[in-house]
Amino acid sequence: MIKINMPIKDNSYDVLIKRGLLSNIDNYIDINRQIVIITDDFIPKRYLNTLREKINNPIVFEVPQGETSKSMEIAYSIISDMIDSKITRKCLVIALGGGVIGDLAGFIASIYMRGVDFIQIPTTLLSQIDSSIGGKVGINSQSMKNAIGTFYQPQLVLIDPNTLKTLSQREFNNGIAEMIKYAMIADKSLFQDLYDGNVLSNIELYIEKCINIKRNLVIKDVFDNKERQLLNYGHTIGHAIEQYSNYSLLHGESISIGMTLMSKKYDFFVDLVKLLQKYDLPHVYEYDKDKIYGFIQTDKKASMSMLNIILVDEIGNGFIKPIKIEKIKEYL
Ligand SMILES: NC(=O)c1ccc[n+]([C@@H]2O[C@H](COP(=O)([O-])OP(=O)(O)OC[C@H]3O[C@@H](n4cnc5c(N)ncnc54)[C@H](O)[C@@H]3O)[C@@H](O)[C@H]2O)c1
């Protein structure tokens, strides 16, 4: 078992990584309480069934798979049903799924009765290495991704890498895009391993590596004002492209394009493109520059006139650079 502690002030919690963890959930949580499970309708039923076998009468909410479930309508409808079902503030909310479910369930847990206990059980590679830790939870507005949200740390993150066996190749590669991001900002050897090695056969170790990179940034800057922003490499343009594509591009695919655009001027550009291609991740996309710029102007991370962009000058070395917002056009 791999155990990583997230020593966040007043909210310290563990991330546990082990194959088969899901079948032993009763060893890690108190199953004799009101438990709400939020999941989506595309995740293989075997994972939910495993939880049902262990937990006494959980209340299950199954939302449609995909980004559109990160909406106010869905959050409100679940909250209303929880109130009608007399779920008390002593309940536990479990997010069983990918980043969409983690963000949605965490958001609901953070506002239901002013906040209830919350556990993440991430089932995609992207959510296991990234979205399930660090406490950013939220939903999208009509016009802005992640526009409505809170910082709300889970009490525990349970990662069972066996769940990755049922993930489609496209979704697996979507997670690899975030792994490439970690390599770019902080770990050159990870970049090489991704290029040379068979990541899948050793996936626990790579999940651990990525979580440790994120952990070290998050514990320095929980509220994303400084060091944590390094994790946004490729994301400022990536989020804009994701919205522009109307979510036909996955999150990791969009940030792959974002990372490529931020790297055009650097020597490692060709190596980055080769690595993205190895995992069938896109590095080019046709878009309307003015529309992308419009999305960037409304990005949460932009102030009225300035924007912190993340650059990498050599693989493994990311840094933050404040620029005038219009300067981002040079990267488009
Ligand atoms: N909170 C954060 O810090 C943070 C960080 C990065 C990304 N995100 C968010 O995460 C979301 C993307 O997450 P994602 O890539 O996990 O997408 P997702 O949650 O939509 O999951 C992708 C697909 O995989 C399916 N799936 C999930 N687990 C499966 C399994 N084990 N086997 C087979 N299919 C499975 C889902 O049904 C879905 O269709 C975005 O909304 C993004 O904004 C949040």
The ligand as an SDF file (V2000), in Angstrom:
LIG
                    3D

 44 48  0  0  0  0  0  0  0  0999 V2000
  -10.4060   19.6360   -9.3720 N   0  0  0  0  0  0  0  0  0  0  0  0
   -9.2450   19.6090   -9.9920 C   0  0  0  0  0  0  0  0  0  0  0  0
   -8.1970   19.9190   -9.4240 O   0  0  0  0  0  0  0  0  0  0  0  0
   -9.2000   19.1780  -11.4260 C   0  0  0  0  0  0  0  0  0  0  0  0
   -7.9800   18.9270  -12.0760 C   0  0  0  0  0  0  0  0  0  0  0  0
   -7.9870   18.4620  -13.3820 C   0  0  0  0  0  0  0  0  0  0  0  0
   -9.1870   18.2410  -14.0350 C   0  0  0  0  0  0  0  0  0  0  0  0
  -10.3580   18.4960  -13.3910 N   0  0  0  0  0  0  0  0  0  0  0  0
  -11.6460   18.2470  -14.0320 C   0  0  0  0  0  0  0  0  0  0  0  0
  -11.7660   16.8580  -14.2610 O   0  0  0  0  0  0  0  0  0  0  0  0
  -12.6710   16.6360  -15.3370 C   0  0  0  0  0  0  0  0  0  0  0  0
  -12.1070   15.5960  -16.2490 C   0  0  0  0  0  0  0  0  0  0  0  0
  -11.9810   14.3970  -15.5290 O   0  0  0  0  0  0  0  0  0  0  0  0
  -11.9010   12.9910  -16.2690 P   0  0  0  0  0  0  0  0  0  0  0  0
  -10.9420   13.0810  -17.3760 O   0  0  0  0  0  0  0  0  0  0  0  0
  -11.7060   11.9670  -15.2250 O   0  0  0  0  0  0  0  0  0  0  0  0
  -13.3390   12.8920  -16.9700 O   0  0  0  0  0  0  0  0  0  0  0  0
  -14.7140   12.1770  -16.5820 P   0  0  0  0  0  0  0  0  0  0  0  0
  -14.9870   12.2730  -15.1510 O   0  0  0  0  0  0  0  0  0  0  0  0
  -15.7180   12.7430  -17.5220 O   0  0  0  0  0  0  0  0  0  0  0  0
  -14.4670   10.6490  -16.9520 O   0  0  0  0  0  0  0  0  0  0  0  0
  -14.2060   10.3210  -18.2730 C   0  0  0  0  0  0  0  0  0  0  0  0
  -15.0770    9.1690  -18.7710 C   0  0  0  0  0  0  0  0  0  0  0  0
  -14.6060    7.9550  -18.2230 O   0  0  0  0  0  0  0  0  0  0  0  0
  -15.6980    7.1930  -17.6950 C   0  0  0  0  0  0  0  0  0  0  0  0
  -15.1100    6.4110  -16.6150 N   0  0  0  0  0  0  0  0  0  0  0  0
  -14.7600    6.8130  -15.3820 C   0  0  0  0  0  0  0  0  0  0  0  0
  -14.1380    5.8260  -14.7430 N   0  0  0  0  0  0  0  0  0  0  0  0
  -14.1190    4.7530  -15.5690 C   0  0  0  0  0  0  0  0  0  0  0  0
  -13.5950    3.4410  -15.4890 C   0  0  0  0  0  0  0  0  0  0  0  0
  -12.9120    3.0460  -14.4140 N   0  0  0  0  0  0  0  0  0  0  0  0
  -13.7690    2.6170  -16.5320 N   0  0  0  0  0  0  0  0  0  0  0  0
  -14.4150    3.0280  -17.6500 C   0  0  0  0  0  0  0  0  0  0  0  0
  -14.9110    4.2680  -17.8030 N   0  0  0  0  0  0  0  0  0  0  0  0
  -14.7580    5.1170  -16.7720 C   0  0  0  0  0  0  0  0  0  0  0  0
  -16.6990    8.2270  -17.2830 C   0  0  0  0  0  0  0  0  0  0  0  0
  -17.9890    7.6720  -17.2740 O   0  0  0  0  0  0  0  0  0  0  0  0
  -16.5340    9.2680  -18.3900 C   0  0  0  0  0  0  0  0  0  0  0  0
  -17.3030    8.8850  -19.5160 O   0  0  0  0  0  0  0  0  0  0  0  0
  -12.8880   17.9850  -15.9940 C   0  0  0  0  0  0  0  0  0  0  0  0
  -14.1400   18.4910  -15.6450 O   0  0  0  0  0  0  0  0  0  0  0  0
  -11.7900   18.8540  -15.4030 C   0  0  0  0  0  0  0  0  0  0  0  0
  -12.1570   20.2170  -15.3330 O   0  0  0  0  0  0  0  0  0  0  0  0
  -10.3850   18.9460  -12.1090 C   0  0  0  0  0  0  0  0  0  0  0  0
  1  2  1  0
  2  3  2  0
  2  4  1  0
  4  5  1  0
  4 44  2  0
  5  6  2  0
  6  7  1  0
  7  8  2  0
  8  9  1  0
  8 44  1  0
  9 10  1  0
  9 42  1  0
 10 11  1  0
 11 12  1  0
 11 40  1  0
 12 13  1  0
 13 14  1  0
 14 15  2  0
 14 16  1  0
 14 17  1  0
 17 18  1  0
 18 19  2  0
 18 20  1  0
 18 21  1  0
 21 22  1  0
 22 23  1  0
 23 24  1  0
 23 38  1  0
 24 25  1  0
 25 26  1  0
 25 36  1  0
 26 27  1  0
 26 35  1  0
 27 28  2  0
 28 29  1  0
 29 30  1  0
 29 35  2  0
 30 31  1  0
 30 32  2  0
 32 33  1  0
 33 34  2  0
 34 35  1  0
 36 37  1  0
 36 38  1  0
 38 39  1  0
 40 41  1  0
 40 42  1  0
 42 43  1  0
M  CHG  2   8   1  16  -1
M  END
$$$$
